[in-house]
Amino acid sequence: MDRNPSPPLTGRDKEEKEEVAGGDCIGSTVYSKHWLFGVLSGLIQIVSPENTKSNSDDEEQQTELDEEMENEICRVWDMSMDEDVALFLQEFNAPDIFMGVLAKSKCPRLREICVGILGNMACFQEICVSISSDKSLGQVLLHCLYDSDPPTLLETSRLLLTCLSQAEVASVWVERIREHPAIYDSICFIMSSSTNVDLLVKVGEVVDKLFDLDEKLMLEWVRNGGTQPLDQPQEESEEQPVFRLVPCVLEAAKQVRSENPEWLDVYMHILQLLTTVDDGIQAIVHCPDTGKDIWNLLFDLVCHEFCQSDDPPIILQEQKTVLASVFSVLSAIYASQTEQEYLKIEKGKSSSN
């Protein structure tokens, strides 16, 4: 992921070099402990009760970040990719400081950077386990999924994906997400309305990972948008339930395709995972417009985007994963539609008799 460039050298940078030469460096790096302490102390001051109270009537000051502070905290963001720095931040209880910022600050840029730093730190297993075991921090981070700022949502999704990819803590995050039904609504809203393709791809990766890890959660989300009354058996109802998840996935896939079809593999795999359970297939084919739209999208991808006659063999090799998902979904839709047609014929025969 692209990082913010470091600001040009200043007098403070020269001081840091002198401090590093004097044994002030972090681990085996050339980064200054003293300088980092200063930046983190500045963050604490930003969200201190006194500062928050004094700025309560200044909305602009609450939502804007001082340029010097932004440059410095962005440097910490870059530095946090180094394991020695990440471990030092952990030792200094930086996650607690970032949690305070996320809980109190209304500045989108500051929130984005703090989540981004935590995302970098979580790339290291020991720190990821520590972050994941902090229930309060977990609640604050999940609450960031309700944010309206796309960069903050992107960094939050990146952090979640990192944690979900760690086998030791993945189940912790799956359970937390299950306990917060509003996350489903937030993710559906992002997929159905966002035009930020980077965000859509990252959110798609989170959903794909969640469904791959926990089929029960996938079923809960598939059924979440149904309008079927709980006391009315499905077979006795003439009105089919409306499923929200599948149309949202479809809308996100269309948006991603408009910018770069090569990024579609994650949404194709989500659809493939949905077809592995009966409720998932029903969510696709029993919503007539959505089922038809998905079929048309996949058919068009095969005919006009992937596996073209003039593509070199290496392209087909690169596309084999997404093509496998596409053909799997097309096959499942076709089989289900064929079964439905057969049942209609049999029902007609029974009625005539």
C-alpha positions, 0 to 999 in steps of 0.5 A, spaced: 500 500 500 502 507 498 505 510 504 505 518 505 512 521 504 516 523 509 517 531 510 524 534 508 529 534 513 529 540 518 533 542 524 529 537 528 531 531 524 538 533 525 537 533 532 534 526 531 541 524 528 545 526 534 541 523 539 541 516 535 548 517 535 548 517 542 544 511 543 537 513 542 535 509 537 530 504 537 532 497 536 537 496 530 534 502 527 536 509 526 529 512 529 530 516 535 526 514 541 526 521 544 523 523 537 517 518 538 516 519 545 515 526 543 510 525 537 506 520 542 506 525 547 503 530 542 497 525 540 495 524 548 495 532 548 490 532 542 485 528 546 486 530 553 480 532 557 482 539 557 484 540 550 477 536 548 473 541 552 477 547 550 476 546 543 469 543 544 466 550 540 471 550 535 468 544 530 474 546 524 479 545 529 477 538 531 476 536 524 483 538 522 490 536 523 495 541 524 500 540 518 506 539 523 503 534 527 500 530 520 507 530 518 510 527 524 505 522 525 505 520 518 512 518 519 510 514 525 506 510 520 511 509 515 516 507 521 511 502 524 512 497 518 519 496 521 518 490 527 523 493 532 519 500 531 512 496 532 515 492 538 517 499 541 510 502 540 507 496 543 511 496 549 510 504 550 502 502 550 501 506 543 495 502 542 492 505 548 493 512 545 491 510 538 484 507 542 483 514 545 484 518 539 479 513 535 474 514 541 475 521 542 477 525 535 473 527 530 479 528 525 478 523 519 485 524 517 488 523 524 483 517 525 485 514 518 493 514 520 492 511 527 488 505 524 493 505 519 499 504 524 495 499 528 494 495 521 502 495 520 503 493 527 498 487 527 502 484 521 507 482 526 504 476 530 506 477 537 503 484 536 497 482 533 495 477 538 496 483 543 491 487 539 486 482 538 486 480 546 484 487 548 476 487 548 476 495 549 480 496 543 477 491 539 470 494 540 473 501 538 476 498 531 469 495 529 466 501 531 470 504 525 467 500 520 461 505 521 465 511 519 463 515 513 470 517 511 473 512 506 480 512 508 479 510 515 474 505 512 480 502 508 485 502 513 480 499 518 478 493 513 486 492 512 487 491 519 481 486 520 483 482 514 490 482 517 487 479 524 483 474 520 489 472 517 492 470 523 489 463 525 491 464 532 486 470 533 481 469 527 476 466 531 476 472 536 474 477 530 469 472 527 465 472 534 466 479 535 463 481 528 457 476 529 456 480 536 455 486 532 449 485 527 450 493 525 457 491 521 453 487 516 449 493 515 455 497 514 458 492 509 452 492 505 452 499 505 459 500 503 458 495 497 452 497 494 454 505 494 461 506 494 465 508 488 472 507 491 474 501 488 480 500 493 475 500 499 470 495 495 476 490 494 479 491 501 472 490 504 470 484 499 477 481 501 474 481 509 467 478 507 471 473 503 475 471 509 469 471 514 465 467 509 471 462 508 472 462 516 465 461 518 460 458 514 455 459 520 456 467 519 455 466 512 448 463 512 446 468 517 448 474 513 445 471 507 438 470 511 439 477 514 435 481 509 429 476 508 422 478 509 419 471 510 415 472 516 418 467 522 411 464 523 410 462 516 414 456 512 417 458 506 414 452 502 407 455 504 409 462 502 407 465 495 412 471 496 419 470 495 424 473 501 428 479 499 436 478 500 440 484 501 447 481 501 447 478 494 445 485 490 450 488 494 455 484 492 453 484 485 453 492 485 460 492 488 462 487 483 460 492 477 463 498 480 470 494 481 469 491 474 468 498 471 475 500 473 479 494 473 476 487 471 482 484 474 480 485 481 474 482 480 477 475 483 475 476 490 467 478 489 467 472 484 470 467 490 464 470 494 459 468 490 462 461 489 462 461 496 455 462 497 453 457 492 456 452 496 450 452 501 443 451 499 441 458 502 446 462 498 444 459 491 436 460 493 439 468 495 441 468 488 436 465 483 430 466 487 431 474 486 429 474 479 432 480 477 439 479 481 439 472 479 439 474 471 443 480 473 449 476 476 448 471 470 449 476 465 455 479 468 458 473 469 457 471 462 459 477 459 466 477 463 467 470 460 465 472 453 468 479 453 473 480 459 477 473 460 480 468 456 479 472 449 482 468 443 488 473 442 490 473 449 497 469 450 497 463 454 500 467 460 494 471 461 489 465 461 494 462 467 493 468 471 486 468 470 485 461 472 482 462 479 477 467 477 475 463 471 474 457 476 469 461 480 465 464 475 464 457 471 462 454 478 457 460 479 454 459 472 454 452 473 450 452 480 445 457 477 444 453 471 443 447 475 438 450 480 434 454 475 433 447 471 431 444 478 426 449 479 423 448 472 423 441 473 419 442 479 414 446 476 413 441 470 412 436 476 407 441 479 403 442 473 402 435 472 400 433 479 395 439 478 392 436 472 391 429 475 
